[in-house]
């Protein structure tokens, strides 16, 4: 593992994020599914912004985009609406 934040790439893979957080990659995928960790989806690829993960880990530090010091809450993750949604019939498109 790299010792300096600045040596890490701007976008971490799941494996790199797991290394930084000291958890296994399944735990990172679980956090992504639950929308508990800031992430970006590029098709099927998941990338975790380096600066966001540092802020997520240390919420009292300055946020990388706003540079507001002494934040007490974790960043809110925007939830993108699902296109189309589920059918109202409950049949999931069958029949």
CNS distance restraints for C-alpha pairs under 8 A (distance, minus, plus):
assign (resid   1 and name CA) (resid  19 and name CA) 6.74 0.50 0.50
assign (resid   1 and name CA) (resid  20 and name CA) 7.64 0.50 0.50
assign (resid   2 and name CA) (resid   7 and name CA) 6.59 0.50 0.50
assign (resid   2 and name CA) (resid   8 and name CA) 6.77 0.50 0.50
assign (resid   3 and name CA) (resid   7 and name CA) 7.54 0.50 0.50
assign (resid   4 and name CA) (resid   8 and name CA) 7.00 0.50 0.50
assign (resid   5 and name CA) (resid  50 and name CA) 7.79 0.50 0.50
assign (resid   8 and name CA) (resid  12 and name CA) 7.60 0.50 0.50
assign (resid   8 and name CA) (resid  50 and name CA) 7.19 0.50 0.50
assign (resid   9 and name CA) (resid  50 and name CA) 6.94 0.50 0.50
assign (resid  10 and name CA) (resid  49 and name CA) 5.89 0.50 0.50
assign (resid  10 and name CA) (resid  50 and name CA) 5.15 0.50 0.50
assign (resid  10 and name CA) (resid  51 and name CA) 7.36 0.50 0.50
assign (resid  11 and name CA) (resid  47 and name CA) 5.62 0.50 0.50
assign (resid  11 and name CA) (resid  48 and name CA) 5.48 0.50 0.50
assign (resid  11 and name CA) (resid  49 and name CA) 4.56 0.50 0.50
assign (resid  11 and name CA) (resid  50 and name CA) 5.65 0.50 0.50
assign (resid  12 and name CA) (resid  16 and name CA) 5.55 0.50 0.50
assign (resid  12 and name CA) (resid  17 and name CA) 5.80 0.50 0.50
assign (resid  12 and name CA) (resid  47 and name CA) 5.46 0.50 0.50
assign (resid  12 and name CA) (resid  48 and name CA) 4.97 0.50 0.50
assign (resid  12 and name CA) (resid  49 and name CA) 6.06 0.50 0.50
assign (resid  12 and name CA) (resid  50 and name CA) 6.08 0.50 0.50
assign (resid  13 and name CA) (resid  17 and name CA) 6.13 0.50 0.50
assign (resid  13 and name CA) (resid  46 and name CA) 6.69 0.50 0.50
assign (resid  13 and name CA) (resid  47 and name CA) 5.18 0.50 0.50
assign (resid  13 and name CA) (resid  48 and name CA) 6.47 0.50 0.50
assign (resid  14 and name CA) (resid  18 and name CA) 6.04 0.50 0.50
assign (resid  14 and name CA) (resid  25 and name CA) 6.09 0.50 0.50
assign (resid  14 and name CA) (resid  28 and name CA) 6.46 0.50 0.50
assign (resid  14 and name CA) (resid  29 and name CA) 7.27 0.50 0.50
assign (resid  14 and name CA) (resid  46 and name CA) 6.73 0.50 0.50
assign (resid  14 and name CA) (resid  47 and name CA) 6.67 0.50 0.50
assign (resid  14 and name CA) (resid  48 and name CA) 7.20 0.50 0.50
assign (resid  15 and name CA) (resid  19 and name CA) 6.27 0.50 0.50
assign (resid  15 and name CA) (resid  24 and name CA) 7.80 0.50 0.50
assign (resid  15 and name CA) (resid  25 and name CA) 5.63 0.50 0.50
assign (resid  16 and name CA) (resid  20 and name CA) 6.32 0.50 0.50
assign (resid  17 and name CA) (resid  21 and name CA) 6.04 0.50 0.50
assign (resid  17 and name CA) (resid  25 and name CA) 7.94 0.50 0.50
assign (resid  17 and name CA) (resid  28 and name CA) 7.32 0.50 0.50
assign (resid  17 and name CA) (resid  48 and name CA) 6.97 0.50 0.50
assign (resid  18 and name CA) (resid  22 and name CA) 5.59 0.50 0.50
assign (resid  18 and name CA) (resid  23 and name CA) 5.04 0.50 0.50
assign (resid  18 and name CA) (resid  24 and name CA) 5.48 0.50 0.50
assign (resid  18 and name CA) (resid  25 and name CA) 5.30 0.50 0.50
assign (resid  18 and name CA) (resid  27 and name CA) 7.75 0.50 0.50
assign (resid  18 and name CA) (resid  28 and name CA) 6.11 0.50 0.50
assign (resid  19 and name CA) (resid  23 and name CA) 6.61 0.50 0.50
assign (resid  19 and name CA) (resid  24 and name CA) 7.57 0.50 0.50
assign (resid  23 and name CA) (resid  27 and name CA) 6.37 0.50 0.50
assign (resid  23 and name CA) (resid  28 and name CA) 7.32 0.50 0.50
assign (resid  24 and name CA) (resid  28 and name CA) 6.86 0.50 0.50
assign (resid  25 and name CA) (resid  29 and name CA) 6.28 0.50 0.50
assign (resid  26 and name CA) (resid  30 and name CA) 6.14 0.50 0.50
assign (resid  27 and name CA) (resid  31 and name CA) 6.26 0.50 0.50
assign (resid  28 and name CA) (resid  32 and name CA) 6.19 0.50 0.50
assign (resid  29 and name CA) (resid  33 and name CA) 6.13 0.50 0.50
assign (resid  30 and name CA) (resid  34 and name CA) 6.18 0.50 0.50
assign (resid  31 and name CA) (resid  35 and name CA) 6.00 0.50 0.50
assign (resid  31 and name CA) (resid  36 and name CA) 5.04 0.50 0.50
assign (resid  31 and name CA) (resid  37 and name CA) 5.71 0.50 0.50
assign (resid  32 and name CA) (resid  36 and name CA) 6.12 0.50 0.50
assign (resid  32 and name CA) (resid  37 and name CA) 5.75 0.50 0.50
assign (resid  32 and name CA) (resid  38 and name CA) 7.58 0.50 0.50
assign (resid  32 and name CA) (resid  39 and name CA) 6.89 0.50 0.50
assign (resid  35 and name CA) (resid  77 and name CA) 6.90 0.50 0.50
assign (resid  35 and name CA) (resid  79 and name CA) 7.92 0.50 0.50
assign (resid  36 and name CA) (resid  77 and name CA) 7.57 0.50 0.50
assign (resid  37 and name CA) (resid  53 and name CA) 7.49 0.50 0.50
assign (resid  37 and name CA) (resid  56 and name CA) 7.28 0.50 0.50
assign (resid  37 and name CA) (resid  77 and name CA) 7.57 0.50 0.50
assign (resid  38 and name CA) (resid  48 and name CA) 6.40 0.50 0.50
assign (resid  38 and name CA) (resid  49 and name CA) 7.32 0.50 0.50
assign (resid  38 and name CA) (resid  52 and name CA) 6.51 0.50 0.50
assign (resid  38 and name CA) (resid  53 and name CA) 6.90 0.50 0.50
assign (resid  38 and name CA) (resid  56 and name CA) 7.65 0.50 0.50
assign (resid  38 and name CA) (resid  75 and name CA) 7.98 0.50 0.50
assign (resid  38 and name CA) (resid  77 and name CA) 6.04 0.50 0.50
assign (resid  39 and name CA) (resid  46 and name CA) 6.76 0.50 0.50
assign (resid  39 and name CA) (resid  47 and name CA) 5.73 0.50 0.50
assign (resid  39 and name CA) (resid  48 and name CA) 4.48 0.50 0.50
assign (resid  39 and name CA) (resid  49 and name CA) 6.54 0.50 0.50
assign (resid  40 and name CA) (resid  46 and name CA) 5.82 0.50 0.50
assign (resid  40 and name CA) (resid  47 and name CA) 5.15 0.50 0.50
assign (resid  40 and name CA) (resid  48 and name CA) 6.14 0.50 0.50
assign (resid  40 and name CA) (resid  49 and name CA) 7.60 0.50 0.50
assign (resid  41 and name CA) (resid  45 and name CA) 5.71 0.50 0.50
assign (resid  41 and name CA) (resid  46 and name CA) 4.77 0.50 0.50
assign (resid  41 and name CA) (resid  47 and name CA) 6.36 0.50 0.50
assign (resid  42 and name CA) (resid  46 and name CA) 6.32 0.50 0.50
assign (resid  42 and name CA) (resid  47 and name CA) 7.57 0.50 0.50
assign (resid  48 and name CA) (resid  52 and name CA) 7.51 0.50 0.50
assign (resid  48 and name CA) (resid  53 and name CA) 6.91 0.50 0.50
assign (resid  49 and name CA) (resid  53 and name CA) 6.23 0.50 0.50
assign (resid  50 and name CA) (resid  54 and name CA) 6.42 0.50 0.50
assign (resid  51 and name CA) (resid  55 and name CA) 6.30 0.50 0.50
assign (resid  51 and name CA) (resid  64 and name CA) 6.08 0.50 0.50
assign (resid  52 and name CA) (resid  56 and name CA) 5.90 0.50 0.50
assign (resid  52 and name CA) (resid  63 and name CA) 7.71 0.50 0.50
assign (resid  52 and name CA) (resid  64 and name CA) 7.01 0.50 0.50
assign (resid  53 and name CA) (resid  57 and name CA) 5.96 0.50 0.50
assign (resid  54 and name CA) (resid  58 and name CA) 6.09 0.50 0.50
assign (resid  55 and name CA) (resid  59 and name CA) 5.28 0.50 0.50
assign (resid  55 and name CA) (resid  60 and name CA) 7.74 0.50 0.50
assign (resid  55 and name CA) (resid  61 and name CA) 6.24 0.50 0.50
assign (resid  55 and name CA) (resid  62 and name CA) 7.22 0.50 0.50
assign (resid  55 and name CA) (resid  63 and name CA) 6.00 0.50 0.50
assign (resid  55 and name CA) (resid  64 and name CA) 7.39 0.50 0.50
assign (resid  55 and name CA) (resid  74 and name CA) 7.75 0.50 0.50
assign (resid  55 and name CA) (resid  75 and name CA) 7.95 0.50 0.50
assign (resid  56 and name CA) (resid  74 and name CA) 5.93 0.50 0.50
assign (resid  56 and name CA) (resid  75 and name CA) 6.76 0.50 0.50
assign (resid  59 and name CA) (resid  63 and name CA) 7.99 0.50 0.50
assign (resid  59 and name CA) (resid  70 and name CA) 7.72 0.50 0.50
assign (resid  59 and name CA) (resid  71 and name CA) 6.00 0.50 0.50
assign (resid  59 and name CA) (resid  72 and name CA) 6.03 0.50 0.50
assign (resid  59 and name CA) (resid  73 and name CA) 6.15 0.50 0.50
assign (resid  59 and name CA) (resid  74 and name CA) 5.45 0.50 0.50
assign (resid  59 and name CA) (resid  75 and name CA) 7.86 0.50 0.50
assign (resid  60 and name CA) (resid  69 and name CA) 7.02 0.50 0.50
assign (resid  60 and name CA) (resid  70 and name CA) 4.65 0.50 0.50
assign (resid  60 and name CA) (resid  71 and name CA) 4.89 0.50 0.50
assign (resid  60 and name CA) (resid  72 and name CA) 5.62 0.50 0.50
assign (resid  60 and name CA) (resid  73 and name CA) 7.84 0.50 0.50
assign (resid  61 and name CA) (resid  69 and name CA) 5.96 0.50 0.50
assign (resid  61 and name CA) (resid  70 and name CA) 5.87 0.50 0.50
assign (resid  61 and name CA) (resid  71 and name CA) 6.72 0.50 0.50
assign (resid  62 and name CA) (resid  66 and name CA) 7.67 0.50 0.50
assign (resid  62 and name CA) (resid  67 and name CA) 4.99 0.50 0.50
assign (resid  62 and name CA) (resid  68 and name CA) 5.14 0.50 0.50
assign (resid  62 and name CA) (resid  69 and name CA) 4.24 0.50 0.50
assign (resid  62 and name CA) (resid  70 and name CA) 6.41 0.50 0.50
assign (resid  62 and name CA) (resid  71 and name CA) 6.98 0.50 0.50
assign (resid  63 and name CA) (resid  67 and name CA) 4.89 0.50 0.50
assign (resid  63 and name CA) (resid  68 and name CA) 5.81 0.50 0.50
assign (resid  63 and name CA) (resid  69 and name CA) 7.03 0.50 0.50
assign (resid  63 and name CA) (resid  71 and name CA) 7.76 0.50 0.50
assign (resid  86 and name CA) (resid  90 and name CA) 7.55 0.50 0.50
assign (resid  86 and name CA) (resid  92 and name CA) 6.39 0.50 0.50
assign (resid  87 and name CA) (resid  91 and name CA) 7.09 0.50 0.50
assign (resid  87 and name CA) (resid  92 and name CA) 5.87 0.50 0.50
assign (resid  87 and name CA) (resid  93 and name CA) 6.37 0.50 0.50
assign (resid  91 and name CA) (resid  95 and name CA) 7.25 0.50 0.50
